[in-house]
Amino acid sequence: MSTDLAFITNEPGKKLDEYGGVFLSDVVGLGKTYMPALLARELDGRSLVIAPPALLDPNNPGSWRNVFFDFHAPQTDFESMGKLDNLLKRDISRYSNVFIDEAHRFRAESNQTYEKLSRICRGKRVVLVSATPLNNYPRDILSQIKLFQNGKNSAIPNVRNLDAFFASLEKKLKGLDRRQDREKYFSLVRENSREIREKVLKYLMVRRTRSEIEKYYGVDLKKQGLLILNTPVISRCSITRASGTNRSDRARSTSPVL
C-alpha cells in the first residue's frame, strides 16, 4: 500500500486479500471508524458501510459518513443495518467491499436479517468491525466468518471445515450447566476461545491494544500528526495527507484519535 498511513492498513489489507474478509477488533477507545476509512482508501471498487443509524447521522462528528468524508474515502454508500431490504432492492453487484459495524449483532444464521446480509456480502470483500466478535458460544463467531468464508471448504490453513471445527467445540459444552457446573463450564469456554484464536482468528483478525499501537506505530503516528489519547474524544490536530495538502478546518476538528 502506498499512502502515508500504510503502516496502519498493511496488516488488515493483507488478510483481506488472502481470505476475503477481516475482523477489525481493536480495543475500545482506539477510534473504530478510522482504520476502516483508511482501509477503504486503499481498496479498489465501490464500498458499502452498514452501521447502526446513530452512527450514520451527519450531525454526529464521529459518524461513519463524516469520518469517511474527512479521510477522502471515495465511492462509498451508507445504509442502516435495519434497512437491508432497501439494499436488496438496489443493484448490490456494484459494491466490491462491505464494511459492517457492530458485526457481533449478526451472530445467528437462522434469522432473516442474517440471510439478507449474507446475500449482500456474497462475492465481496467483507470488513467486520467489532471489539467483541466472540460472545457466549463458538457458533456466534462462525456465523460472522461465513459471511466471507465457505463453512465446509474454507481457505483457513488446517481448518478447512469450519462447521465441523466449531461443532466439535460446541460439543464440549453440551450437557453442562453454566451455574451448576460453573468451574468446568468456564474452563472449557476459555479453552475453546484459545483454540479459536490460535487456529482461526489469527488468520482473520486484527486486534491491537493502545500499548501495542504506541509501541509499534508511535513514530509513524507522530509523523502523520495523529494522537493517541486516553479517552475516545475528538482531537484538534493538523494532518498533512499524502497529496501534501492540509485538511480543511472541518477535518482538523475531527482528526483521528487512535
C-alpha angles and dihedrals in degrees: 000000000000109000128104089253097050090117087073099045103038097089099046090041092056093048090048092052094048102041105021093240144045139194114229101201107157112160120273114282100035094101106264095201097053101067092049089050091051091045092049089058089059097050126087121228132034120311132216124203119202113191144143111288094246089059092053095051110124088213090062107087091207096047121126091249094054097042093049089048092049092051093046093239099170132205096029129144125192131212135175114248087233092061103057090132088066090057094050090056089059132066100276091175087080090073123085097175132041122195115195120193120207088013091176087078088073098063100119115079092189099069128086095240091060091048090053092048091049090055091050093050097045112123094001137105107262126206114190115198116199136127089207109038093150113062129157105326135036090236089063092074095034091067091053093048090051090063085080107011132064108246094218100033110031129168092233112117114251093358103076094146104056093172092058093043094053092041089057090054092049090050091062090062096045113121094013121120113216090218104038094037094033100143096046093040096054092041088059092044089056091047091050092049091052091051092049091050095047099040103033119006097051086071096043109031137074110195120165132174126218091255091052091050090051093045100047103026104026096108093046092047092054091049089055095045094246121147131209107211130187092242131038097254133136114272128204109221131134115245126197113210129214090268090062095243125120119241121251124269089261092053092049090053090056101037117155123278110195 
